[in-house]
Amino acid sequence: MQETGRGPTSDPDSATTLEGITAFEETDLALVDALQTDPRAPWSRIGPAVGVDATTAARRWARLERAGLAWVTAYAGPATATVGYVELGCRPRRLTELSERTAALPWVASVEHVVGDCDLFLTVVAPDLAALGRRIGTDLGMLPGVRSTRTRLGLRIYQEGSGWKVRALEPARRARLAAPHSAGGPSAHAPRAEIDRRLLDALGADGRAGWAELAAHTGLSESTVRRRLTRELRDRDILVRCDLAQEAAGWPGIATYRAVVPHGELDATGKALARLPQVRLCASVTGSCNLLFSIWLRDLDGITALEALLDARFPRLTVQDRTVTLHTAKRMGRLLGEDGRAVGHVALGF
């Protein structure tokens, strides 16, 4: 049996357990943590790290995946793309329509409905600055119902979703799975080859797709796919991550901050913020604010505690703006329902 796949599709317990799954058990969260640490590890490694056998780990994962509670996806690394964080002001009667239309676009990676100085917060990817400008100024800016756009260009990523953990595993168990991690800044990159785009499409739909499945999708041999993907993962040209329905897992709150830090302290502050367990995204950006970061919270009361922590640990950081997310319609290609479960997938492309 090929271990690096979805896991068994037939589950003797599915008839009684799939319907009505609304929350994670502790073992489920430990399983997600293990897959966040090494998303493509074989079940023979994942199971022992979680404390179950490989077959049980694969079966539980298949159950979570079918319920839309967790999934493994892949996307282009930040060094291979130009990223813009776009704030859309929308006419009230067009908000739902605009959320759906932007979520359907392959170059819009994520869509959040927020409260604050804008209505929708988008992550937009493009091959270069010119393409990013066209997509924001024309493709987004000209959509009916858009009142305004404001864009912050991502410069250096200190933390993004593939580095965030639910922290359900004991550190020693996670260490058995952990692979070396490095976060780099922008670098020159060649256009992605068609073969690599097909490989990324297949992994975006299922980040644990087996070698045979990836070979069939790309038209390459299994050995070539294995060699090519190993290189792209090593160089972080492709990132693979395990994600989950945050509300069901106990993180219903998202807040995104735009802040100013003295430029000489920007890198040190960004790296320190990235180490906070609440931080899902942290990036240096252009504009009047030079640092953007997003946090996941157990409840909105956590905002007060987090901001007190920021005051104490980062006295030179000044928050200029804050938005709170009401609903995430799309997260790195996954379409999400009102309850945060995955209900579809749009292949990311730029």
Steps between C-alpha positions, in 0.01 A plus 500: 500500500629845411512684832534860388143521368161597631469190710231231462182612329293228665453541873290243687405771747404761242131417491462587865773760552516717189155652537489765768877542555520855630811515717847359538597241756842534663642224281373684193680819604818301566465350152464847347804618697705208366393577143573869549851399603554269201199508264622221272647265757386136461239371741763267644669814642187705570325227700774444763544875543129528582495186713295277267586247231537600136165354393312687771676827414410461131139412582455795735652735243269375225206564733608858576571571134164373380325713761685811378657548841863471388693484175852509359569743220797650316582834344790696354756619751525875563836525323342379173215751487416865553246531782262787571273541801196681368228677697175546308230746594168367370150631450285326765263330257787361295711357784383138472528508121849646515610243755384220271647655186841566652511154661450344156811671360804266487746779584311606813640261758287604798185703563385625841189700583618746766384790714717807517602753237430256216252222421704228329863411565663308215834335440585539132788326319659589168818414307632857520417856601346593164258207513413577861421858403269388217315255718440747778444815294292345222380149581406581860459876495252492211269238653147636552450597861866572585528844659871503578818295502812530712796274443805418709774316316649211696876538531625241750298220653594422860212259561222354291243226542732205434701596810205520741422202729203401712755388763309186597806272488760476770816677379701178504250327271493796262880509493502149354320633194644850472694586187740794467309822438623822352313815409665714241442836349431584138735358240519485122304213351436354158145453368350172618516229234174345378595166660553673832164677470326166444683355798394797714138468383489135604655574839269797555201269474661235721835574661539132595444366149718195442782477250296295252216753507741791451674317216168441324404867539830634365586236243838441666641182647462443873875530551508834316205633699662391825832666408335819373268543798775423750706781350209748495410423860863533608534838326154609628384565146197296604355510851274224630286551805229334703210733576180461695155642566609748764163553669449128557857472630454779753649809330196703392669840510730659241644850530735664253726790597680766299783647703805724480842399629825700465659365181820406679297273729265357239668164442560431868140593586355295215698191600403540867131542413518190280595294806180590687260203493205721402665637184400335171636764263771760545649696211680824431298707255500826309294801593448716805517185714806281450386189689185291453413207724198280559412299810265214585320522833297275727257792546492872432588572861844377402552823304539696823755256638689490172519877476624523859771251404592711197531811719725317746725313256507741205487854640623646169216337302202727433174346380335724240205286400325179599232293328306203633393221265132411491537215254774346287356416159825361357830398654792419269273361231249322727144630488351501849137484611345715769616253766860510374498155342656443159228476235702539180834582344616754242837416350738786569678642202665820391 
